[in-house]
Amino acid sequence: MSNIGMADLTHWPFTVVPLAAIFAPFFVGLIADRYFATEKVLGTLHFLGGIFMFLTPMFADNPPMFIFMLFLFNLCYMPTLSLANTCAFHHIQDQEKEFPVIRVFGTIGWIVAGLTVSFGLVYFVGDGIRPEATAMPLYLTSMASFAFAALTFTLPHTPPPAKGQAVSIRSISGVDAMKELGTKSFYIFIASSLLLCIPLAAYYNFTQLYLGDTGFQNIAATQTIGQASEVIFMLLMPFFFVRLGVKWMLGVGMFAWFLRYALFALGASEPTVWMIIAGIALHGICYDFFFVTGQIYVDLKASKKIRGQAQGLIVLVTYGIGMLIGAQIAGTVFNLFLGGQSALTLDQWYQFWWVPAIFSLLVFFFFILTFNDKEVEEQVKVEEIKAL
């Protein structure tokens, strides 16, 4: 929504997501892991999220309240990331092969959403108006939340993994998980994940503005190219997992973020469509090889007793702390370039994208030079041999 008077609050709407992600592990640890079946918690959270998102457009003329309603929605949404993973991992036997196939349907949902926003909602907003600039995507999100809530209650029963265990801040905050998983390689993985999520915020927060300034129409639909790529690489993940192993799956994912930002920078000065499209299409490698491989790595490292905590920990580190720092830094850098202008010039976009590009490249080198988890790599090889 471009008409709600938030010119001086460019990065605050994006900050509610990582803030909610920081609270998510505490909710999961206190309630979801101990007292209620996972599928019931998922359904309840999505129903409440649907209510909050439906009410959000009513506060379009009140930026602080508008941001607060987004925060309430994300408080409901962010716990579902680790809960959905916990539910999936509870019912599958081979994480490397089965989880990517399950996860790919979430990506298909992103594609349907993007195409619906760009092409389906035009019939409701009038000629010459971009749906992305209206409240319609928010109402679409609300309806999808209600639909998903109904579907979630039909999922297989997933009992609370920590039922009967004593409640402690150490377990809820992930300290116990860190203690069990706390090898040198795991700490390097956590540090690298946190650091990489700082430049990642620039993509999630400012790509739509960038595409608009470089002349793209139907921006939401254009970004589904990235989700289509994600589907392809999600299905190819088992093939790459065997050949690359955990270290280079994560490493390639990190390097892809550098390459994406470099393409955005090089394609900016005189808008070069193929470079910008290529940067978007890299999303499959950027997301699957980094985020999904990271989730699988954590699940391989964790015992059944702390899997929920471990998945909550990775959400806290990446979507929470990393993205929170990233949203503030990306917003500050963007505002420094913006100054008193209404939009960045193409030359300024060129300079802007090199900031996260260089940061991502440094994180890649740090990870590749220091990470070496031989135990997990051997575990992956043994499981693949058994599957043959």
Number of C-alpha atoms within 10 A of each C-alpha: 16 11 10 12 12 17 11 8 14 18 23 17 18 23 23 24 23 28 20 24 29 27 17 29 31 21 17 22 23 19 19 25 27 19 16 15 19 27 25 18 23 26 23 17 21 24 22 20 26 26 17 20 23 20 18 22 19 13 15 19 13 13 16 15 14 18 20 16 22 24 23 19 26 23 24 22 22 25 26 23 16 24 23 17 20 24 23 18 19 16 13 12 11 12 20 21 19 16 22 21 17 15 18 20 13 13 20 16 11 19 23 15 20 23 18 17 21 19 15 13 18 17 9 10 15 10 8 7 11 19 24 21 12 16 17 18 19 19 18 17 16 24 17 17 23 20 15 16 23 16 13 19 16 11 14 14 14 16 18 20 23 21 14 10 9 9 13 12 12 13 21 24 24 23 17 17 24 20 11 14 18 15 13 12 17 18 14 19 23 19 17 24 23 23 23 26 24 24 28 25 27 26 18 12 19 16 16 17 13 22 22 12 17 20 10 14 13 17 22 22 19 20 21 22 21 24 26 19 20 25 23 14 23 28 19 15 23 18 13 16 21 17 12 15 16 23 22 18 22 29 21 17 24 29 20 25 29 28 20 24 27 22 23 30 25 19 22 26 16 11 18 14 16 11 18 22 19 17 24 24 21 21 25 23 25 29 23 27 26 24 19 21 23 22 19 19 21 21 20 16 20 19 14 15 11 22 24 29 29 31 25 32 27 23 24 28 21 25 25 27 20 25 32 26 19 28 29 19 17 26 22 14 14 21 19 11 17 15 10 8 9 8 16 18 16 18 13 16 23 21 14 22 24 18 18 24 24 17 17 26 17 17 22 23 14 15 21 17 8 12 18 17 16 12 9 17 17 12 13 19 15 11 14 16 10 7 9 5
